[in-house]
Amino acid sequence: MGALWIAHVTVSDEDSYAKYAKIATEAIAEHGGVFLARGGRYQVLEGKDRPRNVVARFPSMEAAVACYNSPRYQEALEFAKVAAERDLMVVEEV
């Protein structure tokens, strides 16, 4: 069963976030992830507004979590921590 990685982001440092995005994209691909949405148009219907929204599909919940915990993604995360406020979750598909 596949899983979706869903991120809601407010970027405060574009340069550092670009470094995060480059490395994170590689890490996600290495774990079988593909982007379904990445910073496109959106409309908040409920909850907190974050202007950047990303959805990636992974082959399984385990692959999505392994990606997050991988050394390559953790390297990327160091750039994101200083460049953005984020919410990230993994949701198993039905």
C-alpha positions as CSV (number, residue, x, y, z in Angstrom):
1,M,0.0,0.0,0.0
2,G,1.4,3.4,-1.0
3,A,1.9,6.4,1.3
4,L,1.7,10.2,0.8
5,W,4.3,12.6,2.3
6,I,2.4,15.8,2.9
7,A,4.3,19.0,3.8
8,H,3.0,22.5,4.5
9,V,5.8,25.1,4.5
10,T,6.5,28.8,5.2
11,V,9.9,29.6,3.8
12,S,11.9,32.4,5.5
13,D,15.3,31.9,3.6
14,E,14.9,31.1,-0.1
15,D,18.6,30.4,-0.7
16,S,18.9,27.8,2.2
17,Y,15.6,26.3,1.3
18,A,16.7,25.8,-2.3
19,K,19.7,23.8,-1.0
20,Y,17.3,21.7,1.1
21,A,15.0,21.2,-1.9
22,K,17.9,20.0,-4.1
23,I,19.1,17.4,-1.7
24,A,15.7,16.4,-0.5
25,T,14.5,15.8,-4.1
26,E,17.4,13.3,-4.6
27,A,16.7,11.5,-1.3
28,I,13.0,11.2,-2.1
29,A,13.8,9.8,-5.6
30,E,16.2,7.3,-4.0
31,H,13.4,5.9,-1.9
32,G,10.9,5.6,-4.8
33,G,9.1,8.9,-4.1
34,V,7.5,10.9,-6.9
35,F,6.0,14.4,-6.5
36,L,2.3,14.9,-7.0
37,A,2.2,18.5,-6.0
38,R,5.0,20.9,-5.3
39,G,4.4,24.6,-4.6
40,G,1.5,25.0,-7.0
41,R,-1.8,26.8,-6.6
42,Y,-3.8,26.1,-3.5
43,Q,-6.7,27.4,-1.4
44,V,-6.9,27.0,2.4
45,L,-10.4,25.9,3.5
46,E,-9.6,25.2,7.1
47,G,-6.5,25.6,9.4
48,K,-3.3,27.5,9.2
49,D,-2.1,28.9,5.9
50,R,1.3,27.9,4.7
51,P,2.2,29.2,1.2
52,R,4.2,26.1,0.0
53,N,2.5,22.7,-0.1
54,V,4.2,19.5,-1.3
55,V,2.8,16.0,-1.8
56,A,5.0,13.1,-2.7
57,R,3.9,9.5,-3.2
58,F,6.0,6.6,-1.9
59,P,5.6,2.9,-2.6
60,S,4.9,2.2,1.1
61,M,4.7,3.8,4.5
62,E,8.0,2.2,5.4
63,A,9.7,3.7,2.3
64,A,8.4,7.2,3.2
65,V,9.6,6.9,6.8
66,A,12.9,5.4,5.7
67,C,13.4,8.4,3.4
68,Y,12.9,10.8,6.2
69,N,15.4,8.9,8.4
70,S,18.0,8.5,5.7
71,P,21.3,10.2,6.0
72,R,20.8,12.0,2.7
73,Y,17.4,13.5,3.8
74,Q,18.8,14.4,7.2
75,E,21.6,16.3,5.4
76,A,18.9,18.2,3.5
77,L,16.9,18.8,6.7
78,E,19.7,20.8,8.2
79,F,19.1,23.5,5.6
80,A,15.3,23.4,6.1
81,K,15.6,23.8,9.8
82,V,17.1,27.3,9.4
83,A,15.1,28.3,6.3
84,A,11.4,27.3,7.0
85,E,8.6,26.5,9.4
86,R,7.2,23.2,8.3
87,D,4.5,20.6,9.1
88,L,5.2,17.2,7.6
89,M,3.2,14.0,7.8
90,V,3.0,10.6,6.1
91,V,-0.4,9.2,5.4
92,E,-1.0,5.7,4.2
93,E,-3.2,5.4,1.1
94,V,-6.4,3.3,1.1
